[in-house]
Amino acid sequence: MAPNHADNGNAFADDNVRLDLLRERAFNLRWAELPHDVIPLTAADPDFPAAPAIRDAIAEYAASGVFSYGQVGGLPTFRESVARYLRDQRKSPVTPDGVIAVNSAASGLAIVASQWLSPGDEAIIFDPVDFLFAHTVRAAGGLPVSWSFGRNDALDLDHLATLVTSRTRMICICNPHNPLGRCFTREELTALGRFCTERGIRILSDEIWSEIVYAPAQFTSMLSLDDDIAANVVVVHGFSKSFGLAGLRVGYIAMIDPDQRARMVERSEHPSTVDGTSTLSQIAAAAAYDHALPWLESFVAHLRDRRDQCVTALRSIPGVEVHSPDATYVAFARIQREGVSIEALTDMLRAEHRVAVVPGSARWFGAGAEGHMRLCFATSEAILAAGMQRFVAGMAASANLPRPFLNEP
Ligand SMILES: Cc1ncc(COP(=O)(O)O)c(C=O)c1O
């Protein structure tokens, strides 16, 4: 059994995973969308219930029965909690007037891209990276330009310079990086920040994974860099990954300049009420930052053990290579099976071995993910053990399958 971490009792014990509820409520490639006997190691969404402090805050607010419209751009209490957190935990000089509550990190990305890009403008995004970046840029009428790099490559600014054109308006950073599980260093980020400032290119930094970091790796927020760099940065964050609140759809956009924030809110659909963030979700998110950081610490300790469990199992498979992620709760494994389609292999694992993973296809992560699979390990020790046992067995079987079978679409 994994050691019991901190004061959060058995928050991450095997029997704290409520499969009965997950099978009703966990969609997006997970328990509620798959046959009962399939283990999903798919979408990055934890199997554990949210922290008690968050549940209590929701219950207390709901019991009061008053659900009036909230303030445009976010409740003052929510924005204060976020600013305090960013100041204390991230060394980022953000005030409540620099914070916009949004209905998810995905929505935050969309708001920023739609305001920074005009049709035909270019935005540089990593490759591989989560599909949301290309999706968001395209939805705003922009053109995503891929900046390829590998797990251990330093950020190559000479290469970046070759991608910049007169239409380049923004660079989207994913830090820590999904799916590579990597934190960028302060030096790398500073050099990138200067590169962009000198060229008048804005930076959108998605930091949704910044709480799931394993020491000695260290996260640096782009908003904590020198003033001139931070002034050119907008951070997007959310509560789906660290606090398991994906279904509440809540996150924020943060920046230094209150005037920029005011313009961004004004140009969004928040004043019209077409868009906006549920007040109950903001209460939950504020409670996460105000009262659930000890829970989060225990969660990260649990995840570190699961990371090691997952990576050890993957490394036992011939033809599979994986870097142990410094951050995030996904492992991005390179699968060497000559002439084998990753999609067919993934389908076979699900159909024959009852374990689901995300194929490294261009649809999910860009062309640079080819030949990979992504496995989420934010579950209990027992479920991960069963899932990895099935994965290992499936990969062993795949080595003996006739190639034409595996290449079928
Ligand atoms: C880098 C990144 N940004 C944004 C999101 C979406 O987060 P949210 O649920 O807050 O929209 C994800 C989810 O996987 C992600 O990995």
The ligand as an SDF file (V2000), in Angstrom:
LIG
                    3D

 16 16  0  0  0  0  0  0  0  0999 V2000
   -2.9780   22.4270  -20.8830 C   0  0  0  0  0  0  0  0  0  0  0  0
   -4.4550   22.3730  -20.6390 C   0  0  0  0  0  0  0  0  0  0  0  0
   -5.1760   23.5070  -20.7060 N   0  0  0  0  0  0  0  0  0  0  0  0
   -6.5000   23.5090  -20.4840 C   0  0  0  0  0  0  0  0  0  0  0  0
   -7.1700   22.3370  -20.1910 C   0  0  0  0  0  0  0  0  0  0  0  0
   -8.6630   22.3920  -19.9570 C   0  0  0  0  0  0  0  0  0  0  0  0
   -8.9900   22.7140  -18.6500 O   0  0  0  0  0  0  0  0  0  0  0  0
  -10.4850   23.1080  -18.2290 P   0  0  0  0  0  0  0  0  0  0  0  0
  -11.1730   21.8560  -17.7870 O   0  0  0  0  0  0  0  0  0  0  0  0
  -10.3560   24.0830  -17.1120 O   0  0  0  0  0  0  0  0  0  0  0  0
  -11.1190   23.7060  -19.4260 O   0  0  0  0  0  0  0  0  0  0  0  0
   -6.4620   21.1330  -20.1300 C   0  0  0  0  0  0  0  0  0  0  0  0
   -7.1540   19.8490  -19.8600 C   0  0  0  0  0  0  0  0  0  0  0  0
   -6.6090   18.7800  -20.0580 O   0  0  0  0  0  0  0  0  0  0  0  0
   -5.0690   21.1550  -20.3420 C   0  0  0  0  0  0  0  0  0  0  0  0
   -4.3250   20.0430  -20.2720 O   0  0  0  0  0  0  0  0  0  0  0  0
  1  2  1  0
  2  3  1  0
  2 15  2  0
  3  4  2  0
  4  5  1  0
  5  6  1  0
  5 12  2  0
  6  7  1  0
  7  8  1  0
  8  9  2  0
  8 10  1  0
  8 11  1  0
 12 13  1  0
 12 15  1  0
 13 14  2  0
 15 16  1  0
M  END
$$$$
